[in-house]
């Protein structure tokens, strides 16, 4: 089913009902498809240890940052 942006905004609950029933919903903006709404894939199970050996901690990672470094981090300069 296809809905324009205004319809999608005002009828979100109805769209969710349709999606839960297996319908695919397409939202169009200015006559062109902008989004496709479908049920999420639920069969993916997280694998314990999937990131094993991919994360490496540098020595001293647990120590607090110096105030200058913390300021730079929070301001996006680091």
C-alpha positions as CSV (number, residue, x, y, z in Angstrom):
1,X,0.0,0.0,0.0
2,X,1.1,3.5,-0.7
3,X,0.7,6.6,1.5
4,X,1.9,10.2,1.2
5,X,3.8,11.8,4.0
6,X,0.8,13.6,5.4
7,X,-1.3,10.4,5.5
8,X,1.6,8.5,7.1
9,X,1.9,11.1,9.8
10,X,-1.8,11.2,10.6
11,X,-2.4,7.4,10.3
12,X,0.7,5.9,11.9
13,X,-1.2,3.4,14.1
14,X,-3.1,2.2,11.0
15,X,0.1,1.8,9.1
16,X,1.6,-0.2,12.0
17,X,-1.5,-2.5,12.0
18,X,-1.1,-3.1,8.3
19,X,2.6,-3.9,8.6
20,X,1.9,-6.3,11.5
21,X,-0.6,-8.1,9.1
22,X,2.2,-8.6,6.6
23,X,1.5,-5.6,4.3
24,X,4.4,-3.6,2.8
25,X,3.8,0.2,3.2
26,X,5.5,2.7,0.9
27,X,5.6,6.3,1.8
28,X,5.9,8.8,-1.1
29,X,7.1,12.4,-1.0
30,X,6.4,14.6,-4.0
31,X,5.2,11.5,-5.9
32,X,8.4,9.5,-5.4
33,X,9.0,6.7,-3.0
34,X,10.8,7.9,0.1
35,X,10.5,4.9,2.5
36,X,9.4,1.3,2.6
37,X,8.1,0.0,5.9
38,X,8.2,-3.8,6.6
39,X,8.3,-6.0,9.6
40,X,11.8,-6.3,11.1
41,X,13.8,-9.5,10.7
42,X,13.3,-11.3,14.0
43,X,15.3,-14.5,13.2
44,X,18.7,-12.9,13.8
45,X,20.0,-14.1,17.2
46,X,23.0,-12.3,18.7
47,X,26.0,-14.6,18.9
48,X,27.8,-14.7,22.2
49,X,31.4,-13.8,21.5
50,X,30.8,-12.5,18.0
51,X,33.2,-9.6,18.5
52,X,35.8,-11.7,20.2
53,X,39.4,-10.6,19.3
54,X,38.0,-7.5,17.5
55,X,38.1,-5.1,20.4
56,X,41.5,-4.2,21.8
57,X,41.9,-2.1,25.0
58,X,45.0,0.1,25.2
59,X,46.8,0.3,28.4
60,X,45.4,2.9,30.7
61,X,41.9,3.0,29.1
62,X,40.2,2.9,32.5
63,X,42.0,6.0,33.8
64,X,40.1,9.3,33.7
65,X,41.0,11.8,31.0
66,X,42.8,15.0,31.9
67,X,40.4,18.0,32.1
68,X,41.8,19.4,28.8
69,X,41.4,16.1,27.0
70,X,37.9,15.6,28.4
71,X,36.9,19.1,27.2
72,X,38.4,18.4,23.8
73,X,36.5,15.1,23.6
74,X,33.1,16.6,24.5
75,X,33.6,19.5,22.2
76,X,34.4,17.2,19.3
77,X,38.0,18.3,18.9
78,X,39.5,14.9,19.8
